[in-house]
Amino acid sequence: MSEGEGLNIAIIGATGAVGGDLLATLPKSALPLRELRLFASPASVGRVVEHGDRVHRVQALGEDIGSTTMLEGVDLAFLALPSEAARFVGPILAERGIMVVDIGGSLADRGPLVVPAVGADSLQEAARERIVCSPSAPGVLLATVLGALREFAPVGAQGTVLLSAGAAGRAGVDELSGQVVAMFNQKEPPRRVFPNGLAFDLLPGPGAVRPPDDPLAGWTDAEVRLASEVAAVVDLPAPRLAFSLMTAPFFSGLVASLQIELEHEANMDELRAALGSARGLNLADPVPGPRRVVGRSALFVGRLRNDPSGSGGLHLLAVGDNLRFGASNNAIAIATALWEGGLL
Ligand SMILES: NC(=O)c1ccc[n+]([C@@H]2O[C@H](COP(=O)([O-])OP(=O)(O)OC[C@H]3O[C@@H](n4cnc5c(N)ncnc54)[C@H](OP(=O)(O)O)[C@@H]3O)[C@@H](O)[C@H]2O)c1
């Protein structure tokens, strides 16, 4: 498309948690929006989504996705779909010449994982293949922090990332809510998304645990995937990155307690200056809790501490909104970089 005409943009998965946040964020972005088309599964056909003074009708994507006229003229599609659906839909859209921004990294074997705050060199390659991926929300968080410390040459990082019920999408939020209400009313709580219960508790994972004969025995698939996502974005070997995932009973947000090993010595003032000036990152002490960062685009980082062993390195706490910071903001930054680079 030529500049000045604006972009026809599709949100695929518009009725979900990420799709809903994208819908709220896109009109405020720098992208020149001409037309917005919303899609979801056949279960949502005819559904209407209101945003501001606009009313959007949701269309259903069926089996005829390769030929449907509903996608004609679309320049860019944000995929906010469960992994299996994204793997089916993404390549078909790319084949039709639509630039696909896959949110969550389900298509990381088909297009590069990109966090523009860290670097966007691989977008030329993405433009050729028509697929580019925004990593999972914890992946965006970890890459943002490590990218901000680039001048001190991070050589490894470990820590624990707490996911909220919202990491499991709308269904996760609804189920935590249902479990809380049921427990107060002494009723049987719903246990479809979190079969072991989440209300007033803490769960290991998500993801299947690797079996004893696996070289990464005991780690979950999601943890292994997270390390490889971060490694790809910040260009570090995955074995130097080890993050345990837990699911905590809060509705939204993302919390990471991290230890980062740095090759270059740095004092606390230098580290603060680097983190404080990094794109998309706010230094904050105290660090706000996950409930307080809902709808905030930035990642909040604080509790900076030297390692007590004196061996160098840094401990910190990072908190972000899983949807706005971990999904919409990064996906829109990718789309904006593609647009500004003339790659759409
Ligand atoms: N939630 C987060 O914190 C977060 C953060 C970063 C990235 N992500 C990633 O973003 C993606 C979406 O997550 P979410 O949390 O938004 O999930 P969600 O709330 O469950 O929403 C899923 C969306 O996909 C639609 N959908 C499902 N199957 C479909 C199909 N076959 N064809 C068309 N549409 C279909 C659903 O439509 P219906 O309403 O019609 O079922 C819904 O709009 C996932 O890959 C996730 O890993 C999530």
The ligand as a Gaussian input file, in Angstrom:
#p B3LYP/6-31G(d) Opt

LIG

0 1
 N       -3.116000     -13.423000      28.008000
 C       -1.868000     -12.978000      28.057000
 O       -1.400000     -12.475000      29.070000
 C       -0.984000     -13.062000      26.832000
 C        0.135000     -12.233000      26.771000
 C        0.976000     -12.312000      25.649000
 C        0.676000     -13.189000      24.628000
 N       -0.434000     -13.997000      24.737000
 C       -0.726000     -14.907000      23.623000
 O       -1.775000     -14.304000      22.861000
 C       -2.608000     -15.314000      22.298000
 C       -4.052000     -15.051000      22.703000
 O       -4.153000     -15.126000      24.118000
 P       -5.428000     -14.598000      24.925000
 O       -4.973000     -14.572000      26.348000
 O       -5.992000     -13.368000      24.328000
 O       -6.461000     -15.825000      24.720000
 P       -8.064000     -15.831000      24.871000
 O       -8.509000     -14.783000      25.821000
 O       -8.408000     -17.242000      25.131000
 O       -8.580000     -15.411000      23.413000
 C       -8.423000     -16.265000      22.298000
 C       -9.048000     -15.623000      21.071000
 O       -8.813000     -16.498000      19.949000
 C      -10.071000     -16.758000      19.297000
 N      -10.001000     -18.086000      18.677000
 C       -9.801000     -19.282000      19.280000
 N       -9.761000     -20.266000      18.343000
 C       -9.968000     -19.669000      17.143000
 C      -10.055000     -20.141000      15.795000
 N       -9.900000     -21.432000      15.508000
 N      -10.264000     -19.229000      14.792000
 C      -10.416000     -17.917000      15.071000
 N      -10.351000     -17.405000      16.336000
 C      -10.140000     -18.279000      17.346000
 C      -11.097000     -16.674000      20.411000
 O      -12.349000     -16.457000      19.812000
 P      -13.715000     -16.912000      20.539000
 O      -14.022000     -15.862000      21.569000
 O      -14.700000     -16.929000      19.411000
 O      -13.468000     -18.272000      21.131000
 C      -10.575000     -15.444000      21.154000
 O      -10.915000     -14.266000      20.453000
 C       -2.055000     -16.657000      22.815000
 O       -1.195000     -17.204000      21.848000
 C       -1.252000     -16.256000      24.041000
 O       -0.185000     -17.150000      24.286000
 C       -1.278000     -13.937000      25.797000

